[in-house]
Amino acid sequence: MRSNMKILSKYQLKDFFVIFAASQLIFFTIYLLIDFLGKIDNFIEAEVSKDVMASYFLYKSPFILVQMTPVASLISAVILFCIMKRHNEITALRASGFSIFHIARPILLGTLFIAGGLFFLSEFIVPYTSSRSNEIWAVEVEKRDPTRFYESNQLWYRGEKAIYWARHFDYRRRILDSPSLYFFDEAFRLTKKIDALKGTWDGNGWRFEDGIVQELTPEGGYRLRRFNEIHLDLPETPQTFVRNERQPEEMSYWQLKVYAEKVRREGYDDTRYRVDMYIKLALPFMSLILVFAGIPISLGLRRGGTALAVSMGIGLCFIYLLLLGFSRSLGLSGTLPPFFAAWLASAVFLLLGIYLMMRIERWGF
């Protein structure tokens, strides 16, 4: 019997991945078509070439695949179990003594494999491709300079032990106009201030010209001296001062973690980034949890067949995303800790799946 079950499991997985590939292709095409129709006017107005347009959607494709994978996984499992139920395969397996958990195990393991692939895409592929697609949209369509901070021409930047200000930052020429540098000790006491006419990045460090240095003396006062030119080996580079705000999909989990720590060191609220950081971990498991909750729903339907089961599966995805969006809002507002805000929807649907599985196991379908 075990050997027969192994053979059946192989056929289950084969059918599941075939249906999954078809579902993923359908949902990917629908998403891409809607996105294309929504942005075609922008491309035409910006007079971009077909190559640029194709590059934008090509780079955006991995992000779309990641977004559609949980839905495709759930629908594939629902369709497979509806087919097995219609062919009385589930009834035969139950009569042979197999539990619902045992019958569902191959599909859950297959979905776990998909979740691993989803995490790989999210960590190593999507951050790069999403950055490129967003850059194409910003530069080629919206005609923006990606290195410019639009709220102000001035530069404010807080480092670990210093604050930098400049009247203007020219990223292309690597020049700070009329910069002021404030250096602090552990007690946040000003130990040095540098005012200069210009600061230039020479490839290895910063060169400041025509300025004044104020340094804290042991007596508690400040000593002033003028300079024509000084070189400083600062940890900040021109790239550090680029003020574009990166989107969560442009960063991996570890990049989000480092970015959140950087934002916190600069004295800003890092809650948003910590919430999105934990969502990065929770998202790959969304496929597994939705499938776990969707299998008993498809088995428990007495009428309506596959069409109704698929509709309920899509509705289940919608409710999950609605709950995830709600819990994320609670996390951003500080009502929920970032970790709980990211995992609340998964926890609720995992408990729902366990309850439905136990109900099907005990009372049948």
Steps between C-alpha positions, in 0.01 A plus 500: 500500500786735580655440157165575338476818702848603385397448138182698558701777667723527192195531276352757739813712489529468123139611446537774761806656334340477155192683626723743692700587186178561305348707783818703542508573127134609499529727806834639379348586161194664656717708738736601218214593268328715764830670587574562132157650430529719809839643397488508122386865504802594713738325259342670199505843666867457596579386144710207617617236257364147478830369635468710815141389544597136455790539745267647762258206489783247470662630819163513672416137412672337804305730734175402327586131531563541873169680546301240305663186645284473817179536296617248239603254774162516670297473178714207382441309824128577491464378140704185566296395803174580326605268215604229746169537683300483177681180401435353846874471567466675835220263605711197402801625695287577804349148481856362494571666832688812390428825683443835331834619637674201339326552166585871501863450607655468147333823385609679818857384444479614139373839615784520751739453207322786320532714814876440496520610138288803583739599780798459264336725240407760764850507646731477201313584179212738573704771683720552192228471235256721694769766542560496126130517411440785747805681364373466143160636604651793693762601243349407163129554568482762777822669379636536853860522612527198731769666712304813587302558816185681385377650826803729523826578322673496838663190641450381856655171604556350843783250530596288798692780677459794265241717328562638149334801340560653157327770302496268200633154412606435140516122478628487144798727575537366857495851648352635824420871479570702821509193726490504881611191692412447866684230697379373839631281781316219680313758714385679182723797584634696204874430474574643157332709234629554147363769267633511145435663169500168315549132563611266219523120487833401339433126485669416831372765738357851534698818429366820656610845388506849654344453840516513878544223757365540853633239745412439863791572738571316829386815683153475345535784249543490125816574299464644148738464210473573131607268222545515126459128449459195721440132425264293715456123496129483577291178497243672277541494121298686232277195469417537871342839437269383222159577647273270298287287727530134409189285479476178708497280188836653401668354809556153638425411861855578610514822301174610662644414841814709437292782350268506802800522734642783290170693511485453879859624544411811302229573756197407288222250561594160356165331574395482135818323398489252789140412415591442134810308610290245689246488216792396277534190717126436529414536130662174373298302756180658372480235226530214748248642746244584230526149356466353849180700555371453144516118481227433760283773348513332158427161657217630715294643213200282421374704204637732235795288394838634394372841389362580846811363668726721285280802576523429872877458465532843339277640775726338759803674345314830504413464870860405580637807320236719664600373844869538416444859388301575815763348731777683311314828559481418870873430495582827323290695751678333792186323624660159438869409524651457150549123541137435598372738231683296235396156625144567623328404170710183469424400859123552455488297177722227644257456790210508253668229291561279804138539611362420153734202457392358835135563418529318165693218667238453770172552315597427143391694190 
